[in-house]
Amino acid sequence: MRVFLQRSKESQVVVQEQIVGSIPKGLVLLVSFTHDDTQKDILYMVRKILNLRIFNDEKGIMNKSILEVGGEILSISQFTLYADTKKGNRPSYIRAMNGEKAIRLYDAFNEELSQFILVKTGIFGADMEVKITNDGPVSIWIDSKE
């Protein structure tokens, strides 16, 4: 499982010219799954994301988690995080999990996060326009296998 997260001042996702999810301060998560991902990967990612100390404290030092600052999460499915660009110029997505299984894990991931924090989402498999006001900028790549 891979997540590319960005600390955000505000963000939204638009599908067919309609805002389907938006958050004020928080995290935007671009989320992808590969073939051997399980609930164990989801639990690892949820714990890691919720406890990452990447928000500033009173002294301006990144020392607080999203739970401590009261932010929200915008979770976006993005199979392209498993793109393989080693051969040629056209990426291969063979390492990305197929849609049916991936949507189950994506929903489980968002449900697990929702037990602790407000989560908004895009629409799985839709053509989405994601607008992110990156704060910092702070962008971090997390892979459950690494």
JOFEN-V305222 format. One record per helix or strand. SS is the DSSP state (2 for helix, 1 for strand). FROM is the first residue (numbers start at 0). TO is the last residue. If there is no record, write none. Layout:
ss = {SS & SS}
from = {FROM & FROM}
to = {TO & TO}
This chain:
ss = {1 & 1 & 1 & 1 & 2 & 1 & 1 & 2 & 1 & 2 & 1 & 1 & 1 & 2 & 1 & 1}
from = {1 & 17 & 25 & 33 & 38 & 54 & 61 & 65 & 71 & 78 & 83 & 91 & 95 & 98 & 118 & 128}
to = {14 & 22 & 31 & 33 & 50 & 55 & 63 & 68 & 76 & 81 & 83 & 91 & 95 & 113 & 120 & 142}
